[in-house]
Amino acid sequence: MRTFLRTRMKHRRLALREPAVVALETMRAHKMRSFLTLLGIILSVATLIVVVSLVRGMNMYIADRIANMGANVFLVNQFPLITDQAEFIKAMRKNRQISYEDFEYLRDNMKLAQAVGLEVRTFGAARYGGQNMSDVNIRGVTANIGDMDVEEVATGRYITDQDDKHRTNVTMIGQDVVNKLFPGIDPMGKSIQLDGREFQIVGVAKPMGTALGQSQDNFAYIPIGTYMRIYGHQQRGWSINVQAPGPEWMARSQEEARTLMRARRHLRPGDEDTFGILASQSLMDLWNQIFAAIAASAVGIVSVFLVIGGVVIMNVMLASVTERTREIGVRKSLGATRRDILMQFLVETCVMSAVGGMMGVALAWIITVVGNRASPLPMAMPLSAIVLALTVSTAVGVFFGLYPARKAARLDPIEALRYET
């Protein structure tokens, strides 16, 4: 019994190997025709992988550079995430600015939060010696923002509670400020002018790079108390940063902050919030909605290419059946069954489609490498996309090769032998 099974398995392997070799030899002998035949498959596979790579790369980029607010951190702002102009105008009328008193209220009353900090931003000018720099992002922060924010200290230190308490003129600057105002000079301990006021540099941040072409290193942190002494309490752009104890506490912490803010602003149960709560997941959800439309369009393009490629392969295989009618008759006269003929042509079609899929993968890889080097758009080719593309291309071969294979299998051996005689 075992000998019989081994013999049968061996015959099956030979039955699959022979048409595969024939298909490869045919493609090698007719390179240009084979390339044109598989062009639709190549383009569809390449498009599919490039789109998946772009989506994956952009998701990683957005999560790391745009939506990254820090570990388990969400913001309480004047506005929520708004994508409609009418909604924004409505929010402008009803939403009050976040105040320092709002921060104190949440800081003193939140039970679930690990930390509650405050941050406010404005743009100003920086000067050192004869060098000037405009549009520097001056950020007033509480000391605990350093434990929440994504910026890290390279040398020196962050803003401390003592700096805030005594409203001292100290600052931690970003790498853009260092490169512009202190080329080849150690900035630590030097005095820099921010909007005409002297600040001692106590820290330098690690470089962050760019996000969507915008530098993330053009900033100067100062104590929040110092900021309010200089710019006053009525500045726009106040943001309360709340850090939850862990990711599992994010939803409950956000709900607690919302409840406290509604109580502080005396909102009734049916009233809309007059503030916004913004978390990383909110930005990622918005991004996924935007990219879903792009992905859907790409799927439509891929589908068109696949259908075109499948139809071309089917026509080529139908022509192949006609050309090899006598060969089919000879094989049937020697004992080949319908199943043998069917499998022969199906395997040939699948091999052609798989080769087209591999060529599409190679093209997508080239596009991904060139795109990463020549474009700011990040791309990351996942293994799952390659497997999916090869599976889809092979499935197309099976689907569109079934009709020619069945036509070949149903040929009458006598009529087939008479063909071309």
Secondary structure, DSSP 4 states (H G I P E B T S, - for coil): -HHHHHHHHHHHHHHHHHHHHHHHHHHHHTHHHHHHHHHHHHHHHHHHHHHHHHHHHHHHHIIIIIS--STTEEEEESS-----HHHHHHHHHHPPPP-HHHHHHHHHH-SS-SEEEEEEEEEEEEEETTEEEEEEEEEEE-TTHHHHSS--EEEE----HHHHHHT--EEEE-HHHHHHH-TTS--TT-EEEETTEEEEEEEEEPP--EETTEES--EEEEEHHHHHHHH-S--S--EEEEE-SSGGGHHHHHHHHHHHHHHHTT--TTSPPSSEEEEHHHHHHHHHHHHHHHHHHHHHHHHHHHHHHHHHHHHHHHHHHHHTHHHHHHHHHTT--HHHHHHHHHHHHHHHHHHHHHHHHHHHHHHHHHHHHH-SS-----HHHHHHHHHHHHHHHHHHHHHHHHHHHT--HHHHHHTT-
